[in-house]
């Protein structure tokens, strides 16, 4: 329900290539670091969003979605479930087209709000797994 193949495919192929990755830092041991690398390999522009606003994978970082001075297509969320809903709300406020909650990140109320706001949404999935699985290179 929260990650049907049609929605996953639309987000990965049809909504644009600029992905804000919330929780992405220079910490190579974190999942966000490796997933961002995969997204770049598949042609996505990855924009780090982290309180430290670090440059990661050659892209300037920002402390929040609101600070990004250009349009973002997809917001990929690597924060815990308790914080994820606020990120989804911010994604809608900045005009993103979709929100992607990573594996283990679940907030059903945020899912309903995000869908009601007209955004596509996937929850409890990983694009680095879905891209090769669906063959959407």
C-alpha positions in Angstrom: 0.0 0.0 0.0 2.7 2.5 0.9 5.0 1.5 -1.9 3.0 0.1 -4.8 5.2 -0.5 -7.9 3.3 2.1 -10.0 3.9 4.9 -7.5 7.5 3.8 -7.0 8.1 3.9 -10.8 6.4 7.3 -11.2 8.6 8.8 -8.4 11.8 7.2 -9.8 11.2 8.1 -13.5 8.5 10.7 -14.0 8.7 13.4 -11.4 12.1 14.9 -12.0 15.7 14.3 -11.0 16.4 16.6 -8.1 16.2 14.7 -4.8 16.7 16.4 -1.4 18.0 13.8 1.0 17.1 14.7 4.5 19.6 13.3 7.0 22.5 13.1 4.5 25.9 14.0 6.0 29.5 13.1 5.3 29.2 10.1 7.6 30.0 7.2 5.2 28.6 4.7 7.7 25.1 6.0 7.5 22.6 4.5 5.0 21.8 7.9 3.5 25.4 8.3 2.3 25.3 5.1 0.2 21.8 5.6 -1.0 22.7 9.1 -2.2 25.6 7.6 -4.1 23.2 5.1 -5.9 20.8 7.9 -6.7 23.6 9.9 -8.3 24.7 6.9 -10.3 21.2 6.7 -11.8 21.3 10.3 -12.8 19.6 12.0 -9.9 20.9 15.3 -8.4 21.2 14.7 -4.7 20.9 17.7 -2.4 22.0 17.1 1.2 19.7 18.4 3.9 21.2 18.2 7.4 21.7 20.6 10.3 25.4 20.7 9.5 24.7 21.7 5.9 27.7 19.8 4.7 28.8 19.3 1.1 28.3 15.6 0.3 29.0 13.8 -3.0 30.0 17.2 -4.6 26.6 18.9 -3.7 26.3 21.8 -1.4 24.2 21.0 1.7 21.4 23.0 3.3 20.2 23.0 6.9 16.5 22.7 5.9 14.3 22.2 2.8 13.2 25.8 3.1 16.8 27.0 2.5 17.2 25.3 -0.8 17.1 28.1 -3.5 15.8 25.9 -6.3 12.9 23.4 -6.9 13.1 20.0 -5.4 11.2 17.1 -7.0 11.5 14.4 -4.4 12.3 14.6 -0.7 14.0 11.4 0.5 13.7 11.1 4.3 16.3 9.4 6.5 15.1 10.7 9.9 13.3 8.6 12.5 9.5 8.1 12.2 8.8 10.6 15.0 10.5 13.4 13.0 9.5 12.3 9.5 6.0 13.8 9.6 7.3 17.3 10.0 9.7 16.8 7.1 6.8 15.6 4.9 4.8 18.7 5.8 7.8 20.9 5.0 8.2 19.0 1.6 4.6 19.9 0.8 5.2 23.5 1.8 8.2 23.9 -0.5 6.4 22.5 -3.5 8.0 19.1 -3.8 6.2 16.6 -6.0 6.9 13.5 -3.9 8.1 12.3 -0.5 10.0 9.0 0.1 10.3 7.6 3.6 13.2 5.2 3.8 13.1 1.6 5.2 11.8 1.6 8.8 10.4 5.2 8.5 6.6 4.9 9.0 4.1 7.6 9.8 0.6 6.8 8.5 -0.8 10.2 9.4 2.0 11.9 7.5 1.2 9.6 4.6 -2.4 10.7 4.5 -1.6 14.4 4.9 1.0 14.2 2.1 -1.3 12.4 -0.3 -4.2 14.8 0.6 -1.8 17.7 -0.3 -1.4 16.1 -3.8 2.1 14.7 -3.5 3.1 11.2 -4.4 4.5 9.2 -1.4 6.3 6.0 -0.7 6.9 4.8 2.8 9.2 2.1 4.3 11.1 1.5 1.0 14.5 2.3 -0.3 15.1 3.7 -3.8 18.5 2.0 -4.0 16.7 -1.4 -3.8 13.7 -0.3 -5.9 15.7 1.1 -8.9 17.3 -2.2 -9.9 14.3 -4.3 -8.8 12.0 -2.4 -11.1 14.6 -1.9 -13.8 14.1 1.8 -14.0 17.7 2.7 -14.7 
